[in-house]
């Protein structure tokens, strides 16, 4: 399967894949952080379900320009939604592509979870799936406390993530990109969250509380820790269930 590239808003680099059969169904993936942008297997698996797949790099990360966390990352996903409704260019062949009446679905993992949750109220979004999402940045992780994580990302990923500690600290204070304080942006009827009870990276407690408040669909998995970010999109039983839900 060929994976292509485009650029949205002149600064968001985005990989995308085209389904074999004609389709107007589109999944936008919002990835975790920190991670490396090598999601070929994930893109291919989802594309084979009959969807266009778009995997953007958040502004200020990897190939995309700008500063990471200068504004809420969910706005990057919103900009991608805007651009998919217009003609866009495949960069290698300079070919113009237009998806007629795109039907937008969102899937976010870990750090990308809030991006899909906070875009669920967008009328253009049909459904959203969040896997092990961060619900409340003020509830620190035992494994990845925010102060330690910020320093680690700068040291270990270099220019892969370009941010100021001031903006990182705003994230840690829950000032933005924080679903628990932005429930007005959530459409719980469109939202399905997966979380493992033994997640030691992103605590499950805030997710359970969030689901009680919003009454969104919630699936709790007994074991798998934060690794469910990978396994949920690999295992056939979950893929079948997600496809049924999206349809």
GUNU-142872 format. One line per field, with one value per residue (C-alpha): x, y, z; residue number from 1. Coordinates in nm, 2 decimals. Layout:
# GUNU-142872
xx: c(X / ...)
yy: c(Y / ...)
zz: c(Z / ...)
resi: c(NUM / ...)
# end
This chain:
# GUNU-142872
xx: c(0.00 / 0.13 / 0.15 / 0.14 / 0.22 / 0.06 / 0.08 / -0.22 / -0.22 / 0.14 / 0.28 / 0.11 / 0.27 / 0.04 / 0.08 / -0.23 / -0.35 / -0.62 / -0.86 / -0.87 / -1.25 / -1.41 / -1.50 / -1.56 / -1.51 / -1.21 / -1.02 / -0.79 / -0.54 / -0.41 / -0.10 / 0.06 / 0.36 / 0.65 / 0.68 / 0.83 / 0.61 / 0.63 / 0.27 / 0.27 / 0.11 / -0.16 / -0.24 / -0.26 / -0.48 / -0.73 / -0.72 / -0.80 / -1.13 / -1.23 / -1.13 / -0.90 / -0.64 / -0.47 / -0.20 / -0.08 / 0.22 / 0.11 / 0.26 / 0.61 / 0.67 / 0.87 / 0.82 / 0.56 / 0.68 / 0.58 / 0.60 / 0.45 / 0.19 / 0.19 / -0.18 / -0.40 / -0.31 / -0.68 / -0.69 / -0.43 / -0.68 / -0.95 / -0.74 / -0.69 / -1.07 / -1.11 / -0.85 / -0.98 / -1.30 / -1.10 / -0.88 / -0.53 / -0.21 / -0.01 / 0.34 / 0.55 / 0.35 / 0.19 / -0.15 / -0.46 / -0.71 / -1.06 / -1.27 / -1.64 / -1.85 / -1.59 / -1.74 / -1.50 / -1.41 / -1.14 / -0.92 / -0.67 / -0.43 / -0.28 / -0.17 / -0.38 / -0.69 / -0.78 / -0.75 / -1.04 / -1.24 / -1.23 / -1.33 / -1.62 / -1.87 / -1.77 / -2.07 / -1.85 / -1.72 / -1.94 / -1.77 / -1.46 / -1.26 / -1.01 / -0.77 / -0.60 / -0.65 / -0.52 / -0.84 / -0.69 / -0.33 / -0.32 / -0.35 / 0.02 / 0.14 / 0.35 / 0.56 / 0.57 / 0.54 / 0.50 / 0.82 / 1.03 / 0.86 / 0.91 / 1.28 / 1.31 / 1.13 / 1.37 / 1.68 / 1.57 / 1.38 / 1.57 / 1.41 / 1.14 / 0.94 / 1.01 / 0.85 / 0.91 / 0.88 / 0.64 / 0.39 / 0.47 / 0.39 / 0.06 / -0.03 / 0.08 / -0.14 / -0.44 / -0.49 / -0.57 / -0.61 / -0.77 / -1.09 / -1.21 / -1.22 / -1.36 / -1.66 / -1.86 / -1.66 / -1.76 / -2.04 / -2.06 / -2.30 / -2.02 / -1.75 / -1.61 / -1.32 / -1.10 / -0.88 / -0.69 / -0.75 / -0.38 / -0.26 / 0.05 / 0.13 / -0.21 / -0.42 / -0.77 / -0.94 / -1.00 / -1.14 / -1.39 / -1.50 / -1.52 / -1.74 / -1.97 / -2.01 / -2.05 / -2.21 / -2.00 / -1.94 / -1.65 / -1.48 / -1.25 / -0.99 / -0.86 / -0.50 / -0.27 / -0.15 / -0.07 / 0.01 / -0.36 / -0.28 / -0.13 / -0.33 / -0.68 / -0.59 / -0.43 / -0.67 / -0.94 / -1.22 / -1.15 / -1.11 / -1.44 / -1.62 / -1.47 / -1.57 / -1.92 / -1.94 / -1.81 / -2.06)
yy: c(0.00 / 0.34 / 0.61 / 0.96 / 1.31 / 1.65 / 1.97 / 2.16 / 2.53 / 2.55 / 2.40 / 2.07 / 1.78 / 1.48 / 1.13 / 0.98 / 0.65 / 0.59 / 0.30 / 0.05 / 0.10 / 0.43 / 0.59 / 0.92 / 0.79 / 0.96 / 0.87 / 1.13 / 0.99 / 1.19 / 1.03 / 1.00 / 1.19 / 1.14 / 0.88 / 0.84 / 0.90 / 0.54 / 0.42 / 0.25 / -0.07 / 0.12 / 0.33 / 0.02 / -0.17 / 0.11 / 0.19 / -0.17 / -0.12 / 0.12 / 0.45 / 0.73 / 0.76 / 1.09 / 1.10 / 1.46 / 1.58 / 1.83 / 2.18 / 2.20 / 1.83 / 1.63 / 1.75 / 2.01 / 2.37 / 2.60 / 2.57 / 2.27 / 2.37 / 2.73 / 2.67 / 2.38 / 2.07 / 2.00 / 2.31 / 2.14 / 1.85 / 2.10 / 2.27 / 1.93 / 1.87 / 2.21 / 2.13 / 1.78 / 1.95 / 2.13 / 2.01 / 1.92 / 1.83 / 1.50 / 1.64 / 1.38 / 1.39 / 1.73 / 1.57 / 1.75 / 1.54 / 1.61 / 1.39 / 1.44 / 1.51 / 1.36 / 1.18 / 1.25 / 1.01 / 1.07 / 0.82 / 0.95 / 0.77 / 0.89 / 1.25 / 1.26 / 1.15 / 1.51 / 1.62 / 1.39 / 1.45 / 1.83 / 1.81 / 1.57 / 1.86 / 1.97 / 1.90 / 1.76 / 1.48 / 1.17 / 0.97 / 0.98 / 0.71 / 0.79 / 0.52 / 0.57 / 0.95 / 1.21 / 1.35 / 1.57 / 1.70 / 1.80 / 1.44 / 1.34 / 1.00 / 0.79 / 0.67 / 1.00 / 1.30 / 1.62 / 1.79 / 1.49 / 1.42 / 1.77 / 1.76 / 1.40 / 1.50 / 1.79 / 1.58 / 1.25 / 1.38 / 1.70 / 1.89 / 1.63 / 1.83 / 2.21 / 2.38 / 2.63 / 2.51 / 2.79 / 2.64 / 2.29 / 2.41 / 2.56 / 2.21 / 2.07 / 2.32 / 2.22 / 2.56 / 2.42 / 2.10 / 1.95 / 1.76 / 1.76 / 2.15 / 2.18 / 1.95 / 2.21 / 2.11 / 1.74 / 1.56 / 1.24 / 1.08 / 1.06 / 0.95 / 0.60 / 0.58 / 0.27 / 0.26 / -0.01 / -0.05 / -0.11 / 0.18 / 0.31 / 0.60 / 0.77 / 0.72 / 0.56 / 0.74 / 1.07 / 0.87 / 0.69 / 1.02 / 1.19 / 0.91 / 0.94 / 1.31 / 1.31 / 0.96 / 0.88 / 0.52 / 0.36 / 0.03 / -0.07 / -0.33 / -0.53 / -0.57 / -0.41 / -0.09 / 0.19 / -0.07 / -0.08 / 0.22 / -0.03 / -0.35 / -0.20 / -0.10 / -0.44 / -0.70 / -0.81 / -0.81 / -0.44 / -0.34 / -0.51 / -0.33 / 0.01 / -0.03 / -0.13 / 0.18 / 0.42 / 0.28)
zz: c(0.00 / -0.10 / 0.17 / 0.04 / 0.18 / 0.18 / 0.37 / 0.53 / 0.62 / 0.48 / 0.81 / 0.90 / 0.73 / 0.69 / 0.57 / 0.41 / 0.25 / -0.01 / 0.02 / -0.27 / -0.33 / -0.38 / -0.05 / 0.11 / 0.47 / 0.64 / 0.96 / 1.11 / 1.35 / 1.64 / 1.77 / 2.11 / 2.25 / 2.28 / 2.00 / 1.66 / 1.35 / 1.21 / 1.20 / 0.87 / 1.00 / 1.18 / 0.87 / 0.65 / 0.88 / 0.91 / 0.54 / 0.46 / 0.64 / 0.36 / 0.49 / 0.38 / 0.66 / 0.75 / 1.01 / 1.07 / 1.27 / 1.53 / 1.48 / 1.62 / 1.60 / 1.35 / 1.00 / 1.07 / 1.13 / 1.42 / 1.80 / 1.98 / 2.24 / 2.14 / 2.10 / 2.18 / 1.96 / 1.90 / 1.68 / 1.45 / 1.40 / 1.34 / 1.07 / 0.91 / 0.91 / 0.74 / 0.47 / 0.39 / 0.28 / 0.01 / -0.28 / -0.15 / -0.32 / -0.31 / -0.28 / -0.47 / -0.80 / -0.74 / -0.80 / -0.69 / -0.49 / -0.38 / -0.16 / -0.23 / 0.08 / 0.32 / 0.63 / 0.91 / 1.20 / 1.46 / 1.64 / 1.91 / 2.13 / 2.46 / 2.40 / 2.09 / 2.29 / 2.39 / 2.03 / 1.92 / 2.24 / 2.20 / 1.84 / 1.90 / 1.90 / 1.55 / 1.33 / 1.06 / 1.29 / 1.28 / 1.55 / 1.77 / 1.94 / 2.22 / 2.34 / 2.68 / 2.65 / 2.89 / 3.05 / 3.31 / 3.28 / 3.65 / 3.76 / 3.74 / 3.61 / 3.85 / 3.56 / 3.36 / 3.60 / 3.39 / 3.50 / 3.43 / 3.10 / 2.97 / 3.04 / 2.90 / 2.57 / 2.52 / 2.59 / 2.42 / 2.11 / 2.04 / 1.75 / 1.72 / 1.97 / 1.96 / 2.26 / 2.54 / 2.90 / 2.96 / 2.73 / 2.86 / 3.21 / 3.09 / 2.98 / 3.31 / 3.49 / 3.29 / 3.13 / 2.79 / 2.59 / 2.90 / 2.85 / 3.21 / 3.21 / 2.86 / 2.87 / 2.68 / 2.37 / 2.40 / 2.23 / 2.44 / 2.19 / 1.94 / 2.17 / 2.27 / 2.51 / 2.57 / 2.88 / 3.07 / 3.44 / 3.50 / 3.29 / 3.48 / 3.23 / 3.20 / 3.51 / 3.44 / 3.73 / 3.55 / 3.25 / 3.46 / 3.62 / 3.28 / 3.15 / 3.45 / 3.39 / 3.01 / 2.98 / 2.69 / 2.58 / 2.79 / 2.76 / 3.04 / 2.97 / 3.26 / 3.15 / 2.89 / 3.07 / 2.83 / 2.56 / 2.46 / 2.24 / 2.01 / 2.08 / 2.04 / 1.68 / 1.61 / 1.75 / 1.52 / 1.78 / 1.86 / 1.50 / 1.41 / 1.70 / 1.61 / 1.24 / 1.34 / 1.58 / 1.31 / 1.06)
resi: c(1 / 2 / 3 / 4 / 5 / 6 / 7 / 8 / 9 / 10 / 11 / 12 / 13 / 14 / 15 / 16 / 17 / 18 / 19 / 20 / 21 / 22 / 23 / 24 / 25 / 26 / 27 / 28 / 29 / 30 / 31 / 32 / 33 / 34 / 35 / 36 / 37 / 38 / 39 / 40 / 41 / 42 / 43 / 44 / 45 / 46 / 47 / 48 / 49 / 50 / 51 / 52 / 53 / 54 / 55 / 56 / 57 / 58 / 59 / 60 / 61 / 62 / 63 / 64 / 65 / 66 / 67 / 68 / 69 / 70 / 71 / 72 / 73 / 74 / 75 / 76 / 77 / 78 / 79 / 80 / 81 / 82 / 83 / 84 / 85 / 86 / 87 / 88 / 89 / 90 / 91 / 92 / 93 / 94 / 95 / 96 / 97 / 98 / 99 / 100 / 101 / 102 / 103 / 104 / 105 / 106 / 107 / 108 / 109 / 110 / 111 / 112 / 113 / 114 / 115 / 116 / 117 / 118 / 119 / 120 / 121 / 122 / 123 / 124 / 125 / 126 / 127 / 128 / 129 / 130 / 131 / 132 / 133 / 134 / 135 / 136 / 137 / 138 / 139 / 140 / 141 / 142 / 143 / 144 / 145 / 146 / 147 / 148 / 149 / 150 / 151 / 152 / 153 / 154 / 155 / 156 / 157 / 158 / 159 / 160 / 161 / 162 / 163 / 164 / 165 / 166 / 167 / 168 / 169 / 170 / 171 / 172 / 173 / 174 / 175 / 176 / 177 / 178 / 179 / 180 / 181 / 182 / 183 / 184 / 185 / 186 / 187 / 188 / 189 / 190 / 191 / 192 / 193 / 194 / 195 / 196 / 197 / 198 / 199 / 200 / 201 / 202 / 203 / 204 / 205 / 206 / 207 / 208 / 209 / 210 / 211 / 212 / 213 / 214 / 215 / 216 / 217 / 218 / 219 / 220 / 221 / 222 / 223 / 224 / 225 / 226 / 227 / 228 / 229 / 230 / 231 / 232 / 233 / 234 / 235 / 236 / 237 / 238 / 239 / 240 / 241 / 242 / 243 / 244 / 245 / 246 / 247)
# end
